[in-house]
Amino acid sequence: MSEATKRKFRQSMQGGSLSKSVNIYLRLFLLTLALFLSVQIGINAILSPMGRKLESYNVEKTRLLEENRTLEQTLANMGSIKALTHLSQKKLSLTQANNKQIIYIGDTTLRAER
């Protein structure tokens, strides 16, 4: 082997130009990794409070839907015929008239006025 070849071989073994390119790639990778992690931490810092707020809104929405169901049920019960009959008889003391009369008029010339 020539002296120049031996020198190049020693330089590559001792961290010559090959290790410089590996070192550049390693630094570039570490810089990219640090940038990625910092962006992820920033995004998580922004989204975490929004997630908590969204969860509280979902809980409130569920509570309001439940309250809406009970109010609809109450309205349905209050509007039913049985409920109205019960209220009119018990609370207002209204009763149905028992004397029903049917009057038949046999005169065909009789007309109702408008």
C-alpha positions as CSV (number, residue, x, y, z in Angstrom):
1,M,0.0,0.0,0.0
2,S,1.2,3.4,-0.7
3,E,1.7,6.1,1.9
4,A,-1.3,8.2,0.6
5,T,-3.7,5.3,0.8
6,K,-2.6,4.5,4.3
7,R,-3.1,8.1,5.3
8,K,-6.7,8.1,3.9
9,F,-7.4,4.9,5.6
10,R,-6.2,6.3,9.0
11,Q,-8.2,9.5,8.5
12,S,-11.4,7.5,7.8
13,M,-10.7,5.4,10.9
14,Q,-10.0,8.4,13.1
15,G,-13.1,10.4,12.1
16,G,-12.2,11.9,8.8
17,S,-14.7,13.2,6.1
18,L,-17.0,10.2,6.6
19,S,-17.6,11.0,10.2
20,K,-18.2,14.7,9.3
21,S,-21.1,13.7,7.0
22,V,-22.5,11.3,9.6
23,N,-22.2,14.1,12.2
24,I,-24.1,16.5,9.9
25,Y,-26.9,14.0,9.4
26,L,-27.0,13.3,13.1
27,R,-27.2,17.0,13.9
28,L,-29.9,17.5,11.3
29,F,-31.9,14.6,12.7
30,L,-31.6,15.9,16.3
31,L,-32.6,19.4,15.1
32,T,-35.7,18.0,13.3
33,L,-36.6,15.8,16.3
34,A,-36.3,18.8,18.7
35,L,-38.4,20.9,16.3
36,F,-41.1,18.2,16.1
37,L,-41.2,17.7,19.8
38,S,-41.5,21.4,20.5
39,V,-44.3,21.8,17.9
40,Q,-46.2,18.8,19.5
41,I,-45.8,20.3,23.0
42,G,-47.2,23.6,21.7
43,I,-50.1,22.0,20.0
44,N,-50.9,19.9,23.1
45,A,-50.8,23.0,25.3
46,I,-53.3,24.7,23.0
47,L,-55.6,21.7,22.5
48,S,-55.7,20.4,26.1
49,P,-57.9,23.3,27.5
50,M,-60.1,23.0,24.5
51,G,-60.6,19.3,25.1
52,R,-61.6,20.0,28.7
53,K,-64.0,22.7,27.6
54,L,-65.5,20.4,25.0
55,E,-66.0,17.7,27.6
56,S,-67.8,20.1,29.9
57,Y,-70.0,21.2,27.0
58,N,-70.9,17.6,26.2
59,V,-71.9,17.0,29.9
60,E,-74.1,20.1,29.8
61,K,-75.6,19.0,26.5
62,T,-76.5,15.6,28.0
63,R,-78.0,17.3,31.0
64,L,-80.1,19.6,28.9
65,L,-81.3,16.8,26.6
66,E,-82.4,14.9,29.7
67,E,-84.2,17.9,31.1
68,N,-85.8,18.4,27.6
69,R,-87.1,14.8,27.7
70,T,-88.7,15.3,31.1
71,L,-90.3,18.5,30.1
72,E,-91.7,17.0,26.9
73,Q,-93.1,14.1,29.0
74,T,-94.7,16.6,31.4
75,L,-96.2,18.5,28.5
76,A,-97.5,15.3,27.0
77,N,-99.1,14.2,30.3
78,M,-100.6,17.7,30.9
79,G,-102.1,17.8,27.4
80,S,-103.7,14.4,27.4
81,I,-107.5,14.1,27.7
82,K,-107.3,12.1,30.9
83,A,-105.1,14.7,32.5
84,L,-107.5,17.5,31.5
85,T,-110.5,15.5,32.7
86,H,-108.8,14.7,36.0
87,L,-107.8,18.4,36.5
88,S,-111.3,19.7,35.6
89,Q,-113.0,17.3,38.0
90,K,-110.6,17.5,41.0
91,K,-109.2,21.0,41.0
92,L,-111.9,23.0,39.3
93,S,-114.9,20.9,40.4
94,L,-116.4,20.9,36.9
95,T,-118.8,18.1,36.0
96,Q,-120.5,16.9,32.9
97,A,-124.2,17.7,32.6
98,N,-126.3,14.6,32.9
99,N,-129.5,16.0,31.3
100,K,-129.0,15.5,27.6
101,Q,-131.9,16.4,25.4
102,I,-132.4,15.8,21.8
103,I,-135.1,17.9,20.1
104,Y,-136.5,16.8,16.8
105,I,-138.3,19.4,14.7
106,G,-140.4,17.8,12.0
107,D,-141.2,21.0,10.1
108,T,-139.4,21.0,6.8
109,T,-140.1,24.6,6.0
110,L,-138.2,25.9,9.0
111,R,-134.7,27.4,8.0
112,A,-131.8,28.6,10.1
113,E,-130.8,32.2,9.7
114,R,-127.3,33.1,8.6
